[in-house]
Amino acid sequence: MLLIITIIIGALAGWFASMIMKTDNKQGLFLDIVVGIIGSSIGHWVFNKFSIHLFNNGGFIDNLIVATIGACILLGLIKLFQSLFSSKSR
C-alpha cells in the first residue's frame, strides 16, 4: 500500500512541479513519477534540515506539498545545468 501511495504522490508532485516550472510538455507520466519521488526525498531533506513543519504533520497534503517543492528544486537544478552546458557547447 505504501508503494502505491508513494507513486501517487510522486506522480502528482512531479506533474504539479512540471506545470510550475514550465516543463510539463517535455515529460510524460513516468518522468513525472520519477521527478516527484526524487523531489520528495529532496524536499523532506530540506524541510528536516531547516526544521520546517507543516500544518498536518505528515499527512497526504503535507507530503504532497513537500514533494512538489522538492520536485521544483530538482527541475530548477536540471534547468540550470542544461543552460550551463548548452551555453558552453556553442
C-alpha positions in Angstrom: 0.0 0.0 0.0 2.9 2.4 0.8 4.3 1.9 -2.6 1.1 2.8 -4.3 0.7 5.9 -2.2 4.4 6.9 -3.0 3.7 6.5 -6.7 0.5 8.6 -6.5 2.2 11.4 -4.5 5.2 11.2 -6.8 3.0 11.5 -9.9 1.0 14.4 -8.6 4.1 16.2 -7.2 6.0 15.7 -10.5 3.1 16.9 -12.5 2.5 20.0 -10.3 6.2 20.8 -10.4 6.4 20.4 -14.1 3.5 22.8 -14.5 5.1 25.3 -12.1 8.5 25.1 -13.7 7.0 25.1 -17.3 8.4 21.7 -18.3 5.0 19.9 -18.5 5.1 19.4 -22.3 8.6 17.9 -22.2 8.0 14.9 -19.8 5.4 12.2 -19.6 3.8 10.3 -16.7 6.8 8.2 -16.0 9.2 11.2 -15.7 6.6 12.9 -13.5 6.6 10.0 -11.1 10.4 9.8 -11.1 10.8 13.6 -10.6 8.1 13.5 -7.9 9.7 10.6 -5.9 13.3 12.1 -6.1 11.8 15.5 -5.4 10.1 14.1 -2.3 13.5 13.0 -1.0 15.0 16.4 -1.7 12.0 18.2 -0.1 12.0 16.1 3.0 15.7 16.5 3.4 15.4 20.4 3.1 12.4 20.5 5.4 14.2 18.4 8.0 17.4 20.3 7.7 15.7 23.6 8.4 13.2 22.1 10.9 10.2 23.2 8.9 6.9 21.5 9.9 3.6 21.9 8.0 0.1 22.0 9.4 -0.9 18.3 9.1 2.3 16.8 10.5 2.9 14.0 7.9 -0.4 13.7 6.2 -1.1 13.3 2.5 -1.3 17.0 1.8 1.9 17.7 3.7 3.8 15.0 1.8 2.4 16.3 -1.5 3.5 19.9 -0.7 6.9 18.8 0.4 7.4 16.6 -2.6 6.2 19.3 -5.0 8.6 21.8 -3.5 11.4 19.2 -3.8 10.5 18.4 -7.4 10.6 22.1 -8.2 14.1 22.3 -6.7 15.1 19.3 -8.8 13.7 20.7 -12.0 15.3 24.1 -11.3 18.7 22.4 -10.9 18.2 20.4 -14.1 17.3 23.6 -16.0 20.3 25.3 -14.5 22.7 22.6 -15.6 21.1 22.4 -19.0 21.6 26.1 -19.6 25.2 25.9 -18.3 26.2 23.0 -20.6 24.2 24.2 -23.6 25.9 27.6 -23.5 29.4 26.0 -23.3 28.8 23.9 -26.4 28.3 26.9 -28.6 
